[in-house]
Amino acid sequence: MITLNEVMETNTMVSKMNLDVRTITMGISLLDCVGKDVQETCDNIYKKITESAKDLVKTGQEITKLYGIPIIHKRISVTPIALVGGSVCKSTDDFVMIAKTLDKAAAEVGVNFIGGYSALVSKGMTPADKLLIESIPQALSETNVVCSSVNCGSTKTGINMDAVRLIGEKIKEAAEMTKDQGSIACAKFVVFCNAPDDNPFMAGAFHGVTEADRIINVGVSGPGVVKQALEEVRGESFEVLCETIKKTAFKITRVGQLVAKEASKRLGVPFGIVDLSLAPTPAIGDSVADILHEIGVEYAGAPGTTAALALLNDQVKKGGIMASSYVGGLSGAFIPVSEDQGMIDAAEKGCLTIEKLEAMTCVCSVGLDMIAIPGETKATTISGIIADEMAIGMINQKTTAVRIIPVIGKKEGESVEFGGLLGYAPIMKVNNFDCADFVNRTGRIPAPVHSFKN
């Protein structure tokens, strides 16, 4: 039974603490869409997406009206397109044709983003994988809501350094092709190590090959709710601090589970997972950095930040898994610089650096997220940053990622405006000492010894 107090508490979290369901994401398998050529494949893809997701946006709006819980985004993830286009795409133009089909289908059903223009290459690249990666700059610069990802490392297989090197080059190309828009194409692309199959959050969402034909995944948020709860226990012991975060995460996740099951029932699509990540926005009071400040550090990046983030991430997970039997995706705390006003403030103060962010990614759920860097940064330097983050994920058996934006024409100390959920970002300093000899080695970094658990 839901009590009156619980109803009032949830209403307060929504109205005063920025609680929302960040996304309902419908995963759609496109493996049965492969035709005799690219055109037939595109026709099949468009038909399946538009038929499967025709009621997704309307359902989200109805659930918001029913429960009073804002559902900010309605999204679609699809099977990694390198797998779908592998037998019919013979050029980068063929893959771009599929990207434009995804964009058209997304516009037809009214979703905010569609993810899955992706390749899984942690151990090696097929010709189709390589073509897709080479097509990413054009695909992202000529579409509006398509998001792309590449998984180029895992604990079981090691790190594909050939892919890492190529991706560094393609990020620079994507930045150049959208330089008149703040190099925004790079904001729609992420590189993963140990990518989950069921991630509802962009830009890294794709529909894994182990998933059902269609699935509903939900991503919740709520940094403001956690911060507000911690204000009530300011100065208390770590035990009280941890219990407060855990109980708050439980409540947030229950909201997500409620929305997910209602959406699943209305759409006739199986419920997959709830991702209980604390996903910030540029709105004041909706910041993970502000939670870290409330825990006790002056700014994100100050000594103690990594420990505070580790504590936060762990308690969020503990509370979430008590609330739902099907927690998945990334689930923890996001630390995107451009999307979190507290992170922006810390970076502008000089307290938060890329090196400190890298240390923080060792203990949280994601990686270097929405980092704007000088446009003159070399491709090999970008690849080196990616390789470092992949190594953290590989060795620690966790998901890590890089979404980095070399903003053409901008230098350290300037800023770039992306707008909307993506916010604005200070251009952060990059260590430009050379790593080209390392990045230009061919092959892959082997899997660590603790990966052999069969």
DRENNU-102076 format. One record per residue (C-alpha): residue in three letters; x, y, z. Coordinates in steps of 0.25 Angstrom, whole numbers, padded with zeros to 4 digits, always signed. Layout:
<nodes>
AlaXYZ ...
</nodes>
This chain:
<nodes>
Met+0000+0000+0000 Ile+0005+0014-0003 Thr+0002+0023+0008 Leu-0002+0038+0008 Asn+0012+0042+0014 Glu+0019+0035+0002 Val+0010+0042-0008 Met+0013+0055-0002 Glu+0028+0052-0001 Thr+0029+0049-0016 Asn+0021+0061-0020 Thr+0031+0069-0012 Met+0043+0062-0019 Val+0037+0066-0032 Ser+0032+0080-0030 Lys+0044+0085-0021 Met+0056+0076-0023 Asn+0056+0073-0039 Leu+0053+0059-0038 Asp+0049+0053-0052 Val+0050+0041-0060 Arg+0061+0045-0069 Thr+0057+0035-0080 Ile+0048+0024-0085 Thr+0056+0017-0096 Met+0051+0006-0105 Gly+0061-0004-0110 Ile+0058-0010-0123 Ser+0065-0021-0130 Leu+0068-0019-0145 Leu+0074-0032-0147 Asp+0062-0036-0155 Cys+0063-0024-0164 Val+0075-0028-0173 Gly+0070-0028-0187 Lys+0077-0031-0201 Asp+0083-0017-0202 Val+0084-0004-0194 Gln+0071+0002-0199 Glu+0063-0010-0195 Thr+0070-0011-0181 Cys+0067+0004-0179 Asp+0052+0002-0183 Asn+0051-0010-0173 Ile+0058-0001-0162 Tyr+0049+0010-0164 Lys+0037+0002-0164 Lys+0040-0006-0151 Ile+0044+0006-0143 Thr+0032+0014-0147 Glu+0023+0003-0144 Ser+0029-0001-0131 Ala+0031+0012-0125 Lys+0018+0019-0131 Asp+0012+0021-0117 Leu+0025+0023-0109 Val+0024+0038-0107 Lys+0009+0038-0105 Thr+0010+0027-0094 Gly+0021+0036-0087 Gln+0012+0048-0087 Glu+0000+0040-0082 Ile+0009+0034-0070 Thr+0013+0048-0067 Lys-0001+0053-0066 Leu-0005+0040-0058 Tyr+0006+0041-0047 Gly+0011+0055-0048 Ile+0025+0050-0051 Pro+0032+0058-0062 Ile+0038+0048-0072 Ile+0048+0057-0079 His+0053+0049-0091 Lys+0047+0038-0099 Arg+0057+0030-0107 Ile+0060+0018-0116 Ser+0072+0009-0116 Val+0075-0001-0127 Thr+0084-0012-0130 Pro+0098-0008-0133 Ile+0098-0003-0148 Ala+0111-0009-0151 Leu+0104-0023-0149 Val+0092-0019-0157 Gly+0099-0013-0169 Gly+0110-0023-0169 Ser+0106-0031-0181 Val+0100-0020-0189 Cys+0108-0007-0187 Lys+0121-0006-0196 Ser+0124+0008-0193 Thr+0123+0019-0183 Asp+0112+0025-0191 Asp+0104+0013-0189 Phe+0105+0014-0174 Val+0102+0029-0175 Met+0089+0025-0182 Ile+0085+0016-0170 Ala+0088+0027-0161 Lys+0079+0037-0168 Thr+0068+0026-0168 Leu+0070+0025-0153 Asp+0069+0040-0152 Lys+0056+0040-0161 Ala+0049+0029-0153 Ala+0053+0037-0140 Ala+0046+0049-0145 Glu+0034+0042-0149 Val+0031+0036-0136 Gly+0036+0049-0128 Val+0047+0043-0119 Asn+0058+0052-0114 Phe+0070+0043-0118 Ile+0072+0030-0125 Gly+0085+0022-0121 Gly+0092+0010-0127 Tyr+0100+0015-0139 Ser+0110+0007-0132 Ala+0121-0004-0133 Leu+0126-0014-0123 Val+0141-0016-0126 Ser+0148-0019-0113 Lys+0156-0030-0119 Gly+0157-0026-0134 Met+0150-0019-0145 Thr+0142-0026-0157 Pro+0142-0018-0170 Ala+0128-0013-0167 Asp+0132-0009-0153 Lys+0143-0001-0159 Leu+0134+0006-0169 Leu+0124+0010-0159 Ile+0135+0016-0150 Glu+0140+0024-0162 Ser+0126+0028-0166 Ile+0123+0034-0152 Pro+0128+0049-0155 Gln+0119+0050-0167 Ala+0107+0042-0160 Leu+0107+0051-0148 Ser+0109+0064-0156 Glu+0097+0061-0165 Thr+0087+0056-0155 Asn+0080+0063-0144 Val+0077+0052-0133 Val+0086+0040-0136 Cys+0096+0036-0125 Ser+0108+0027-0127 Ser+0117+0019-0119 Val+0128+0009-0120 Asn+0132-0001-0110 Cys+0147-0003-0112 Gly+0151-0010-0099 Ser+0147-0020-0089 Thr+0152-0028-0077 Lys+0151-0041-0084 Thr+0158-0036-0097 Gly+0167-0025-0095 Ile+0168-0012-0102 Asn+0167-0011-0117 Met+0178+0000-0119 Asp+0176+0000-0135 Ala+0161+0005-0132 Val+0166+0015-0121 Arg+0175+0021-0131 Leu+0165+0022-0142 Ile+0154+0028-0133 Gly+0164+0039-0128 Glu+0165+0043-0143 Lys+0150+0042-0145 Ile+0147+0051-0133 Lys+0156+0062-0139 Glu+0148+0060-0153 Ala+0135+0061-0146 Ala+0139+0073-0138 Glu+0144+0080-0151 Met+0131+0076-0159 Thr+0122+0083-0148 Lys+0132+0094-0144 Asp+0121+0105-0147 Gln+0112+0098-0136 Gly+0123+0097-0126 Ser+0127+0083-0131 Ile+0114+0078-0126 Ala+0116+0065-0134 Cys+0126+0060-0123 Ala+0115+0062-0112 Lys+0107+0051-0119 Phe+0118+0040-0119 Val+0124+0032-0107 Val+0135+0022-0107 Phe+0133+0010-0097 Cys+0141+0000-0089 Asn+0131-0011-0084 Ala+0119-0005-0090 Pro+0106-0011-0084 Asp+0095-0016-0094 Asp+0084-0009-0087 Asn+0088+0005-0085 Pro+0076+0015-0087 Phe+0085+0027-0086 Met+0091+0034-0098 Ala+0100+0036-0105 Gly+0104+0021-0102 Ala+0091+0014-0103 Phe+0089+0002-0112 His+0081-0010-0112 Gly+0090-0022-0109 Val+0089-0035-0117 Thr+0085-0043-0104 Glu+0073-0034-0102 Ala+0058-0038-0106 Asp+0052-0033-0120 Arg+0047-0020-0112 Ile+0049-0016-0098 Ile+0046-0004-0089 Asn+0058+0002-0081 Val+0056+0014-0071 Gly+0067+0023-0066 Val+0064+0031-0054 Ser+0071+0043-0048 Gly+0070+0052-0035 Pro+0083+0058-0031 Gly+0074+0070-0025 Val+0067+0060-0017 Val+0079+0054-0011 Lys+0085+0067-0008 Gln+0073+0072-0001 Ala+0073+0059+0008 Leu+0087+0061+0011 Glu+0085+0076+0016 Glu+0076+0070+0027 Val+0088+0062+0032 Arg+0099+0072+0031 Gly+0110+0069+0040 Glu+0106+0055+0044 Ser+0114+0042+0043 Phe+0118+0035+0031 Glu+0108+0024+0036 Val+0096+0034+0036 Leu+0101+0040+0023 Cys+0102+0026+0016 Glu+0088+0022+0021 Thr+0082+0035+0016 Ile+0087+0033+0002 Lys+0083+0019+0002 Lys+0069+0022+0006 Thr+0067+0033-0004 Ala+0073+0025-0015 Phe+0062+0014-0011 Lys+0051+0024-0013 Ile+0056+0030-0026 Thr+0057+0016-0032 Arg+0043+0012-0028 Val+0038+0024-0036 Gly+0046+0019-0048 Gln+0041+0004-0046 Leu+0027+0009-0045 Val+0028+0017-0058 Ala+0035+0006-0065 Lys+0025-0005-0062 Glu+0013+0005-0066 Ala+0020+0008-0079 Ser+0023-0007-0081 Lys+0008-0010-0079 Arg+0003+0001-0088 Leu+0012-0002-0099 Gly+0012-0017-0099 Val+0027-0018-0098 Pro+0035-0025-0087 Phe+0041-0017-0076 Gly+0056-0018-0076 Ile+0063-0010-0066 Val+0064+0002-0057 Asp+0077+0010-0058 Leu+0077+0018-0045 Ser+0089+0027-0049 Leu+0089+0041-0043 Ala+0089+0049-0056 Pro+0090+0064-0055 Thr+0085+0075-0063 Pro+0090+0090-0064 Ala+0078+0094-0055 Ile+0082+0100-0042 Gly+0080+0090-0031 Asp+0081+0078-0041 Ser+0096+0075-0039 Val+0105+0063-0035 Ala+0116+0073-0031 Asp+0106+0080-0021 Ile+0104+0066-0014 Leu+0120+0065-0013 His+0120+0079-0007 Glu+0109+0075+0003 Ile+0117+0063+0007 Gly+0128+0072+0010 Val+0138+0077-0001 Glu+0138+0091-0005 Tyr+0138+0089-0020 Ala+0138+0076-0028 Gly+0152+0073-0030 Ala+0157+0077-0016 Pro+0164+0066-0008 Gly+0154+0056-0003 Thr+0146+0057-0015 Thr+0149+0043-0020 Ala+0146+0037-0007 Ala+0133+0045-0006 Leu+0129+0040-0020 Ala+0132+0026-0017 Leu+0123+0026-0005 Leu+0112+0033-0013 Asn+0113+0023-0024 Asp+0113+0011-0015 Gln+0101+0015-0006 Val+0093+0019-0019 Lys+0095+0005-0024 Lys+0091-0001-0010 Gly+0078+0006-0009 Gly+0075+0004-0024 Ile+0076-0011-0024 Met+0067-0012-0011 Ala+0056-0004-0019 Ser+0057-0013-0032 Ser+0061-0027-0036 Tyr+0064-0022-0050 Val+0075-0011-0048 Gly+0084-0010-0060 Gly+0091+0000-0070 Leu+0101+0009-0063 Ser+0094+0012-0050 Gly+0102+0021-0041 Ala+0107+0036-0042 Phe+0109+0043-0055 Ile+0120+0054-0055 Pro+0118+0061-0069 Val+0125+0075-0068 Ser+0116+0082-0078 Glu+0103+0077-0072 Asp+0106+0080-0057 Gln+0107+0094-0053 Gly+0115+0090-0040 Met+0125+0083-0049 Ile+0126+0095-0058 Asp+0128+0104-0046 Ala+0139+0095-0041 Ala+0146+0094-0055 Glu+0145+0110-0056 Lys+0151+0111-0042 Gly+0163+0102-0046 Cys+0159+0092-0036 Leu+0155+0081-0046 Thr+0165+0076-0056 Ile+0164+0065-0066 Glu+0174+0057-0058 Lys+0165+0058-0045 Leu+0153+0054-0054 Glu+0161+0042-0058 Ala+0163+0038-0044 Met+0149+0040-0041 Thr+0145+0031-0052 Cys+0152+0019-0045 Val+0140+0019-0034 Cys+0128+0024-0042 Ser+0119+0018-0053 Val+0124+0025-0065 Gly+0136+0033-0070 Leu+0141+0046-0076 Asp+0128+0051-0080 Met+0125+0064-0088 Ile+0139+0069-0087 Ala+0142+0081-0096 Ile+0156+0083-0100 Pro+0164+0092-0109 Gly+0161+0090-0124 Glu+0176+0089-0127 Thr+0178+0077-0118 Lys+0185+0066-0126 Ala+0177+0053-0130 Thr+0188+0044-0124 Thr+0186+0052-0111 Ile+0171+0049-0111 Ser+0174+0035-0114 Gly+0184+0034-0102 Ile+0173+0040-0093 Ile+0163+0029-0098 Ala+0173+0018-0096 Asp+0176+0023-0081 Glu+0161+0022-0078 Met+0159+0009-0085 Ala+0170+0003-0076 Ile+0163+0008-0064 Gly+0151+0000-0068 Met+0158-0012-0073 Ile+0166-0014-0060 Asn+0155-0010-0050 Gln+0145-0019-0058 Lys+0135-0007-0059 Thr+0129+0001-0070 Thr+0137+0014-0074 Ala+0135+0023-0085 Val+0140+0036-0092 Arg+0131+0047-0098 Ile+0141+0058-0102 Ile+0140+0070-0111 Pro+0151+0077-0117 Val+0144+0090-0120 Ile+0150+0096-0133 Gly+0155+0110-0131 Lys+0154+0110-0116 Lys+0166+0111-0106 Glu+0167+0107-0092 Gly+0160+0117-0083 Glu+0149+0120-0093 Ser+0135+0113-0093 Val+0125+0107-0103 Glu+0110+0107-0102 Phe+0103+0095-0106 Gly+0089+0098-0101 Gly+0078+0090-0095 Leu+0082+0078-0087 Leu+0096+0079-0092 Gly+0098+0092-0085 Tyr+0111+0100-0087 Ala+0126+0096-0084 Pro+0139+0102-0081 Ile+0150+0098-0090 Met+0159+0090-0081 Lys+0174+0089-0081 Val+0180+0077-0087 Asn+0194+0071-0085 Asn+0200+0072-0098 Phe+0213+0064-0096 Asp+0214+0055-0107 Cys+0208+0040-0107 Ala+0209+0038-0122 Asp+0219+0027-0122 Phe+0210+0019-0112 Val+0197+0021-0119 Asn+0203+0018-0133 Arg+0207+0004-0128 Thr+0198-0006-0135 Gly+0190-0018-0129 Arg+0183-0018-0115 Ile+0187-0018-0101 Pro+0184-0032-0095 Ala+0173-0035-0085 Pro+0178-0034-0070 Val+0182-0047-0063 His+0169-0046-0054 Ser+0160-0047-0067 Phe+0162-0062-0068 Lys+0151-0067-0059 Asn+0145-0079-0067 
</nodes>
